[in-house]
Amino acid sequence: MAYATKEERELAESLGFERETNVQFGDRFKKNERHVWFATYAYVGWQTADLIDGRFCNHQKFRTLTEALNRPLRGEP
């Protein structure tokens, strides 16, 4: 579980992400089909995936939340 810093929350908001916070998972972010969450199993860092037709696809892992939030959405350059 991890929580975003004030600067990371501001970045997420400026990029159009919605934040969800709870005591079980910490902070999670969503924009369109892109989801970002903190992963601790077999890898420690932030993970991104796209929810397409009810399935998470296009997983990619990042060491920092800033890197994960800046990952281009599908169809963006």
PDB file as gemmi writes it, atoms N, CA and C in Angstrom:
CRYST1    1.000    1.000    1.000  90.00  90.00  90.00 P 1                      
ATOM      1  N   MET A   1       0.848  -1.169   0.000  1.00  0.00           N  
ATOM      2  CA  MET A   1       0.000   0.000   0.000  1.00  0.00           C  
ATOM      3  C   MET A   1       0.889   1.226   0.000  1.00  0.00           C  
ATOM      4  N   ALA A   2       0.502   2.216  -0.792  1.00  0.00           N  
ATOM      5  CA  ALA A   2       1.260   3.461  -0.855  1.00  0.00           C  
ATOM      6  C   ALA A   2       0.316   4.628  -1.089  1.00  0.00           C  
ATOM      7  N   TYR A   3       0.739   5.754  -0.594  1.00  0.00           N  
ATOM      8  CA  TYR A   3      -0.025   6.983  -0.779  1.00  0.00           C  
ATOM      9  C   TYR A   3       0.805   7.976  -1.575  1.00  0.00           C  
ATOM     10  N   ALA A   4       0.152   8.716  -2.433  1.00  0.00           N  
ATOM     11  CA  ALA A   4       0.822   9.723  -3.250  1.00  0.00           C  
ATOM     12  C   ALA A   4       1.173  10.939  -2.401  1.00  0.00           C  
ATOM     13  N   THR A   5       2.273  11.583  -2.764  1.00  0.00           N  
ATOM     14  CA  THR A   5       2.642  12.832  -2.116  1.00  0.00           C  
ATOM     15  C   THR A   5       1.740  13.951  -2.641  1.00  0.00           C  
ATOM     16  N   LYS A   6       1.809  15.097  -2.014  1.00  0.00           N  
ATOM     17  CA  LYS A   6       1.019  16.245  -2.464  1.00  0.00           C  
ATOM     18  C   LYS A   6       1.365  16.579  -3.913  1.00  0.00           C  
ATOM     19  N   GLU A   7       2.645  16.573  -4.251  1.00  0.00           N  
ATOM     20  CA  GLU A   7       3.074  16.886  -5.613  1.00  0.00           C  
ATOM     21  C   GLU A   7       2.550  15.858  -6.611  1.00  0.00           C  
ATOM     22  N   GLU A   8       2.574  14.578  -6.234  1.00  0.00           N  
ATOM     23  CA  GLU A   8       2.057  13.523  -7.116  1.00  0.00           C  
ATOM     24  C   GLU A   8       0.552  13.645  -7.300  1.00  0.00           C  
ATOM     25  N   ARG A   9      -0.167  13.975  -6.232  1.00  0.00           N  
ATOM     26  CA  ARG A   9      -1.618  14.175  -6.338  1.00  0.00           C  
ATOM     27  C   ARG A   9      -1.935  15.352  -7.268  1.00  0.00           C  
ATOM     28  N   GLU A  10      -1.161  16.427  -7.146  1.00  0.00           N  
ATOM     29  CA  GLU A  10      -1.363  17.586  -8.016  1.00  0.00           C  
ATOM     30  C   GLU A  10      -1.062  17.236  -9.471  1.00  0.00           C  
ATOM     31  N   LEU A  11      -0.008  16.455  -9.707  1.00  0.00           N  
ATOM     32  CA  LEU A  11       0.308  16.013 -11.064  1.00  0.00           C  
ATOM     33  C   LEU A  11      -0.832  15.174 -11.627  1.00  0.00           C  
ATOM     34  N   ALA A  12      -1.302  14.213 -10.845  1.00  0.00           N  
ATOM     35  CA  ALA A  12      -2.395  13.349 -11.297  1.00  0.00           C  
ATOM     36  C   ALA A  12      -3.619  14.179 -11.661  1.00  0.00           C  
ATOM     37  N   GLU A  13      -3.956  15.129 -10.813  1.00  0.00           N  
ATOM     38  CA  GLU A  13      -5.116  15.980 -11.079  1.00  0.00           C  
ATOM     39  C   GLU A  13      -4.906  16.797 -12.354  1.00  0.00           C  
ATOM     40  N   SER A  14      -3.715  17.350 -12.540  1.00  0.00           N  
ATOM     41  CA  SER A  14      -3.446  18.170 -13.732  1.00  0.00           C  
ATOM     42  C   SER A  14      -3.502  17.342 -15.012  1.00  0.00           C  
ATOM     43  N   LEU A  15      -3.236  16.030 -14.894  1.00  0.00           N  
ATOM     44  CA  LEU A  15      -3.290  15.134 -16.055  1.00  0.00           C  
ATOM     45  C   LEU A  15      -4.683  14.541 -16.268  1.00  0.00           C  
ATOM     46  N   GLY A  16      -5.629  14.870 -15.380  1.00  0.00           N  
ATOM     47  CA  GLY A  16      -7.008  14.414 -15.553  1.00  0.00           C  
ATOM     48  C   GLY A  16      -7.333  13.090 -14.883  1.00  0.00           C  
ATOM     49  N   PHE A  17      -6.478  12.621 -13.967  1.00  0.00           N  
ATOM     50  CA  PHE A  17      -6.745  11.373 -13.260  1.00  0.00           C  
ATOM     51  C   PHE A  17      -7.652  11.625 -12.067  1.00  0.00           C  
ATOM     52  N   GLU A  18      -8.506  10.656 -11.771  1.00  0.00           N  
ATOM     53  CA  GLU A  18      -9.313  10.664 -10.562  1.00  0.00           C  
ATOM     54  C   GLU A  18      -8.578   9.814  -9.534  1.00  0.00           C  
ATOM     55  N   ARG A  19      -8.600  10.239  -8.266  1.00  0.00           N  
ATOM     56  CA  ARG A  19      -7.909   9.491  -7.211  1.00  0.00           C  
ATOM     57  C   ARG A  19      -8.923   8.817  -6.304  1.00  0.00           C  
ATOM     58  N   GLU A  20      -8.636   7.583  -5.946  1.00  0.00           N  
ATOM     59  CA  GLU A  20      -9.414   6.842  -4.958  1.00  0.00           C  
ATOM     60  C   GLU A  20      -8.455   6.433  -3.851  1.00  0.00           C  
ATOM     61  N   THR A  21      -8.823   6.690  -2.618  1.00  0.00           N  
ATOM     62  CA  THR A  21      -7.970   6.355  -1.486  1.00  0.00           C  
ATOM     63  C   THR A  21      -8.742   5.482  -0.516  1.00  0.00           C  
ATOM     64  N   ASN A  22      -8.104   4.403  -0.065  1.00  0.00           N  
ATOM     65  CA  ASN A  22      -8.684   3.611   1.014  1.00  0.00           C  
ATOM     66  C   ASN A  22      -7.565   2.975   1.832  1.00  0.00           C  
ATOM     67  N   VAL A  23      -7.894   2.509   3.032  1.00  0.00           N  
ATOM     68  CA  VAL A  23      -6.868   1.998   3.939  1.00  0.00           C  
ATOM     69  C   VAL A  23      -6.319   0.642   3.516  1.00  0.00           C  
ATOM     70  N   GLN A  24      -7.006  -0.076   2.655  1.00  0.00           N  
ATOM     71  CA  GLN A  24      -6.525  -1.376   2.209  1.00  0.00           C  
ATOM     72  C   GLN A  24      -5.519  -1.260   1.061  1.00  0.00           C  
ATOM     73  N   PHE A  25      -5.769  -0.342   0.107  1.00  0.00           N  
ATOM     74  CA  PHE A  25      -4.938  -0.245  -1.091  1.00  0.00           C  
ATOM     75  C   PHE A  25      -4.135   1.041  -1.188  1.00  0.00           C  
ATOM     76  N   GLY A  26      -4.381   2.024  -0.347  1.00  0.00           N  
ATOM     77  CA  GLY A  26      -3.720   3.315  -0.483  1.00  0.00           C  
ATOM     78  C   GLY A  26      -4.362   4.109  -1.604  1.00  0.00           C  
ATOM     79  N   ASP A  27      -3.544   4.809  -2.389  1.00  0.00           N  
ATOM     80  CA  ASP A  27      -4.060   5.613  -3.499  1.00  0.00           C  
ATOM     81  C   ASP A  27      -4.065   4.801  -4.786  1.00  0.00           C  
ATOM     82  N   ARG A  28      -5.138   4.974  -5.543  1.00  0.00           N  
ATOM     83  CA  ARG A  28      -5.263   4.410  -6.889  1.00  0.00           C  
ATOM     84  C   ARG A  28      -5.755   5.530  -7.783  1.00  0.00           C  
ATOM     85  N   PHE A  29      -5.405   5.448  -9.062  1.00  0.00           N  
ATOM     86  CA  PHE A  29      -5.758   6.507  -9.992  1.00  0.00           C  
ATOM     87  C   PHE A  29      -6.407   5.918 -11.232  1.00  0.00           C  
ATOM     88  N   LYS A  30      -7.301   6.722 -11.847  1.00  0.00           N  
ATOM     89  CA  LYS A  30      -8.005   6.262 -13.047  1.00  0.00           C  
ATOM     90  C   LYS A  30      -8.231   7.443 -13.983  1.00  0.00           C  
ATOM     91  N   LYS A  31      -7.980   7.201 -15.267  1.00  0.00           N  
ATOM     92  CA  LYS A  31      -8.305   8.162 -16.312  1.00  0.00           C  
ATOM     93  C   LYS A  31      -8.713   7.362 -17.536  1.00  0.00           C  
ATOM     94  N   ASN A  32      -9.943   7.560 -17.990  1.00  0.00           N  
ATOM     95  CA  ASN A  32     -10.496   6.774 -19.089  1.00  0.00           C  
ATOM     96  C   ASN A  32     -10.330   5.296 -18.747  1.00  0.00           C  
ATOM     97  N   GLU A  33      -9.701   4.508 -19.619  1.00  0.00           N  
ATOM     98  CA  GLU A  33      -9.522   3.087 -19.311  1.00  0.00           C  
ATOM     99  C   GLU A  33      -8.231   2.806 -18.539  1.00  0.00           C  
ATOM    100  N   ARG A  34      -7.368   3.809 -18.345  1.00  0.00           N  
ATOM    101  CA  ARG A  34      -6.087   3.616 -17.656  1.00  0.00           C  
ATOM    102  C   ARG A  34      -6.270   3.573 -16.143  1.00  0.00           C  
ATOM    103  N   HIS A  35      -5.707   2.590 -15.516  1.00  0.00           N  
ATOM    104  CA  HIS A  35      -5.712   2.442 -14.070  1.00  0.00           C  
ATOM    105  C   HIS A  35      -4.272   2.370 -13.586  1.00  0.00           C  
ATOM    106  N   VAL A  36      -4.003   2.992 -12.427  1.00  0.00           N  
ATOM    107  CA  VAL A  36      -2.659   3.012 -11.840  1.00  0.00           C  
ATOM    108  C   VAL A  36      -2.798   2.651 -10.367  1.00  0.00           C  
ATOM    109  N   TRP A  37      -1.978   1.686  -9.909  1.00  0.00           N  
ATOM    110  CA  TRP A  37      -2.015   1.284  -8.505  1.00  0.00           C  
ATOM    111  C   TRP A  37      -0.635   0.833  -8.065  1.00  0.00           C  
ATOM    112  N   PHE A  38      -0.445   0.794  -6.746  1.00  0.00           N  
ATOM    113  CA  PHE A  38       0.828   0.369  -6.185  1.00  0.00           C  
ATOM    114  C   PHE A  38       0.835  -1.151  -6.081  1.00  0.00           C  
ATOM    115  N   ALA A  39       1.905  -1.754  -6.560  1.00  0.00           N  
ATOM    116  CA  ALA A  39       2.026  -3.215  -6.559  1.00  0.00           C  
ATOM    117  C   ALA A  39       3.175  -3.637  -5.644  1.00  0.00           C  
ATOM    118  N   THR A  40       2.950  -4.687  -4.873  1.00  0.00           N  
ATOM    119  CA  THR A  40       4.001  -5.175  -3.976  1.00  0.00           C  
ATOM    120  C   THR A  40       4.293  -6.656  -4.171  1.00  0.00           C  
ATOM    121  N   TYR A  41       3.602  -7.308  -5.066  1.00  0.00           N  
ATOM    122  CA  TYR A  41       3.819  -8.738  -5.274  1.00  0.00           C  
ATOM    123  C   TYR A  41       4.809  -8.921  -6.419  1.00  0.00           C  
ATOM    124  N   ALA A  42       5.903  -9.592  -6.167  1.00  0.00           N  
ATOM    125  CA  ALA A  42       6.940  -9.896  -7.161  1.00  0.00           C  
ATOM    126  C   ALA A  42       7.579  -8.645  -7.754  1.00  0.00           C  
ATOM    127  N   TYR A  43       7.118  -7.470  -7.359  1.00  0.00           N  
ATOM    128  CA  TYR A  43       7.659  -6.214  -7.856  1.00  0.00           C  
ATOM    129  C   TYR A  43       7.154  -5.129  -6.921  1.00  0.00           C  
ATOM    130  N   VAL A  44       8.004  -4.190  -6.586  1.00  0.00           N  
ATOM    131  CA  VAL A  44       7.566  -3.077  -5.745  1.00  0.00           C  
ATOM    132  C   VAL A  44       7.654  -1.800  -6.562  1.00  0.00           C  
ATOM    133  N   GLY A  45       6.523  -1.214  -6.823  1.00  0.00           N  
ATOM    134  CA  GLY A  45       6.444   0.012  -7.607  1.00  0.00           C  
ATOM    135  C   GLY A  45       5.015   0.229  -8.069  1.00  0.00           C  
ATOM    136  N   TRP A  46       4.825   1.110  -9.004  1.00  0.00           N  
ATOM    137  CA  TRP A  46       3.502   1.448  -9.517  1.00  0.00           C  
ATOM    138  C   TRP A  46       3.239   0.713 -10.818  1.00  0.00           C  
ATOM    139  N   GLN A  47       2.047   0.190 -10.935  1.00  0.00           N  
ATOM    140  CA  GLN A  47       1.666  -0.571 -12.128  1.00  0.00           C  
ATOM    141  C   GLN A  47       0.535   0.141 -12.846  1.00  0.00           C  
ATOM    142  N   THR A  48       0.566   0.077 -14.165  1.00  0.00           N  
ATOM    143  CA  THR A  48      -0.511   0.640 -14.981  1.00  0.00           C  
ATOM    144  C   THR A  48      -1.114  -0.472 -15.829  1.00  0.00           C  
ATOM    145  N   ALA A  49      -2.374  -0.315 -16.160  1.00  0.00           N  
ATOM    146  CA  ALA A  49      -3.041  -1.241 -17.076  1.00  0.00           C  
ATOM    147  C   ALA A  49      -4.267  -0.539 -17.641  1.00  0.00           C  
ATOM    148  N   ASP A  50      -4.709  -1.018 -18.784  1.00  0.00           N  
ATOM    149  CA  ASP A  50      -5.904  -0.489 -19.426  1.00  0.00           C  
ATOM    150  C   ASP A  50      -7.041  -1.500 -19.279  1.00  0.00           C  
ATOM    151  N   LEU A  51      -8.195  -1.027 -18.850  1.00  0.00           N  
ATOM    152  CA  LEU A  51      -9.367  -1.880 -18.714  1.00  0.00           C  
ATOM    153  C   LEU A  51     -10.119  -1.861 -20.039  1.00  0.00           C  
ATOM    154  N   ILE A  52     -10.009  -2.958 -20.782  1.00  0.00           N  
ATOM    155  CA  ILE A  52     -10.609  -3.063 -22.107  1.00  0.00           C  
ATOM    156  C   ILE A  52     -11.529  -4.283 -22.124  1.00  0.00           C  
ATOM    157  N   ASP A  53     -12.799  -4.062 -22.435  1.00  0.00           N  
ATOM    158  CA  ASP A  53     -13.792  -5.142 -22.467  1.00  0.00           C  
ATOM    159  C   ASP A  53     -13.789  -5.950 -21.175  1.00  0.00           C  
ATOM    160  N   GLY A  54     -13.662  -5.252 -20.037  1.00  0.00           N  
ATOM    161  CA  GLY A  54     -13.725  -5.906 -18.739  1.00  0.00           C  
ATOM    162  C   GLY A  54     -12.462  -6.640 -18.320  1.00  0.00           C  
ATOM    163  N   ARG A  55     -11.375  -6.485 -19.070  1.00  0.00           N  
ATOM    164  CA  ARG A  55     -10.114  -7.169 -18.737  1.00  0.00           C  
ATOM    165  C   ARG A  55      -8.979  -6.154 -18.693  1.00  0.00           C  
ATOM    166  N   PHE A  56      -8.084  -6.324 -17.723  1.00  0.00           N  
ATOM    167  CA  PHE A  56      -6.904  -5.463 -17.656  1.00  0.00           C  
ATOM    168  C   PHE A  56      -5.872  -5.948 -18.663  1.00  0.00           C  
ATOM    169  N   CYS A  57      -5.422  -5.051 -19.532  1.00  0.00           N  
ATOM    170  CA  CYS A  57      -4.461  -5.353 -20.602  1.00  0.00           C  
ATOM    171  C   CYS A  57      -3.348  -4.312 -20.571  1.00  0.00           C  
ATOM    172  N   ASN A  58      -2.298  -4.566 -21.328  1.00  0.00           N  
ATOM    173  CA  ASN A  58      -1.214  -3.598 -21.504  1.00  0.00           C  
ATOM    174  C   ASN A  58      -0.547  -3.190 -20.195  1.00  0.00           C  
ATOM    175  N   HIS A  59      -0.331  -4.155 -19.310  1.00  0.00           N  
ATOM    176  CA  HIS A  59       0.323  -3.861 -18.038  1.00  0.00           C  
ATOM    177  C   HIS A  59       1.734  -3.321 -18.267  1.00  0.00           C  
ATOM    178  N   GLN A  60       2.094  -2.366 -17.453  1.00  0.00           N  
ATOM    179  CA  GLN A  60       3.464  -1.865 -17.458  1.00  0.00           C  
ATOM    180  C   GLN A  60       3.787  -1.381 -16.045  1.00  0.00           C  
ATOM    181  N   LYS A  61       5.009  -1.648 -15.589  1.00  0.00           N  
ATOM    182  CA  LYS A  61       5.423  -1.309 -14.231  1.00  0.00           C  
ATOM    183  C   LYS A  61       6.426  -0.171 -14.247  1.00  0.00           C  
ATOM    184  N   PHE A  62       6.364   0.652 -13.179  1.00  0.00           N  
ATOM    185  CA  PHE A  62       7.240   1.812 -13.042  1.00  0.00           C  
ATOM    186  C   PHE A  62       7.708   1.911 -11.602  1.00  0.00           C  
ATOM    187  N   ARG A  63       8.889   2.431 -11.407  1.00  0.00           N  
ATOM    188  CA  ARG A  63       9.422   2.633 -10.051  1.00  0.00           C  
ATOM    189  C   ARG A  63       8.723   3.776  -9.325  1.00  0.00           C  
ATOM    190  N   THR A  64       8.341   4.821 -10.079  1.00  0.00           N  
ATOM    191  CA  THR A  64       7.725   5.984  -9.435  1.00  0.00           C  
ATOM    192  C   THR A  64       6.321   6.224  -9.974  1.00  0.00           C  
ATOM    193  N   LEU A  65       5.521   6.859  -9.155  1.00  0.00           N  
ATOM    194  CA  LEU A  65       4.163   7.207  -9.569  1.00  0.00           C  
ATOM    195  C   LEU A  65       4.198   8.237 -10.693  1.00  0.00           C  
ATOM    196  N   THR A  66       5.135   9.159 -10.644  1.00  0.00           N  
ATOM    197  CA  THR A  66       5.251  10.172 -11.697  1.00  0.00           C  
ATOM    198  C   THR A  66       5.445   9.513 -13.064  1.00  0.00           C  
ATOM    199  N   GLU A  67       6.325   8.516 -13.133  1.00  0.00           N  
ATOM    200  CA  GLU A  67       6.532   7.806 -14.403  1.00  0.00           C  
ATOM    201  C   GLU A  67       5.254   7.114 -14.854  1.00  0.00           C  
ATOM    202  N   ALA A  68       4.564   6.471 -13.907  1.00  0.00           N  
ATOM    203  CA  ALA A  68       3.339   5.744 -14.244  1.00  0.00           C  
ATOM    204  C   ALA A  68       2.251   6.691 -14.754  1.00  0.00           C  
ATOM    205  N   LEU A  69       2.089   7.830 -14.096  1.00  0.00           N  
ATOM    206  CA  LEU A  69       1.063   8.790 -14.513  1.00  0.00           C  
ATOM    207  C   LEU A  69       1.375   9.390 -15.882  1.00  0.00           C  
ATOM    208  N   ASN A  70       2.649   9.513 -16.205  1.00  0.00           N  
ATOM    209  CA  ASN A  70       3.044  10.112 -17.485  1.00  0.00           C  
ATOM    210  C   ASN A  70       3.060   9.110 -18.643  1.00  0.00           C  
ATOM    211  N   ARG A  71       2.732   7.841 -18.391  1.00  0.00           N  
ATOM    212  CA  ARG A  71       2.655   6.867 -19.481  1.00  0.00           C  
ATOM    213  C   ARG A  71       1.536   7.287 -20.416  1.00  0.00           C  
ATOM    214  N   PRO A  72       1.820   7.405 -21.724  1.00  0.00           N  
ATOM    215  CA  PRO A  72       0.768   7.822 -22.662  1.00  0.00           C  
ATOM    216  C   PRO A  72      -0.401   6.843 -22.678  1.00  0.00           C  
ATOM    217  N   LEU A  73      -1.602   7.392 -22.814  1.00  0.00           N  
ATOM    218  CA  LEU A  73      -2.795   6.558 -22.966  1.00  0.00           C  
ATOM    219  C   LEU A  73      -2.806   5.944 -24.349  1.00  0.00           C  
ATOM    220  N   ARG A  74      -3.577   4.880 -24.512  1.00  0.00           N  
ATOM    221  CA  ARG A  74      -3.723   4.272 -25.849  1.00  0.00           C  
ATOM    222  C   ARG A  74      -4.157   5.344 -26.833  1.00  0.00           C  
ATOM    223  N   GLY A  75      -3.525   5.333 -27.980  1.00  0.00           N  
ATOM    224  CA  GLY A  75      -3.899   6.275 -29.024  1.00  0.00           C  
ATOM    225  C   GLY A  75      -3.227   7.641 -28.915  1.00  0.00           C  
ATOM    226  N   GLU A  76      -2.515   7.896 -27.801  1.00  0.00           N  
ATOM    227  CA  GLU A  76      -1.782   9.151 -27.661  1.00  0.00           C  
ATOM    228  C   GLU A  76      -0.337   8.919 -28.100  1.00  0.00           C  
ATOM    229  N   PRO A  77       0.318   9.945 -28.635  1.00  0.00           N  
ATOM    230  CA  PRO A  77       1.720   9.785 -29.059  1.00  0.00           C  
ATOM    231  C   PRO A  77       2.658   9.635 -27.875  1.00  0.00           C  
TER     232      PRO A  77                                                      
END                                                                             
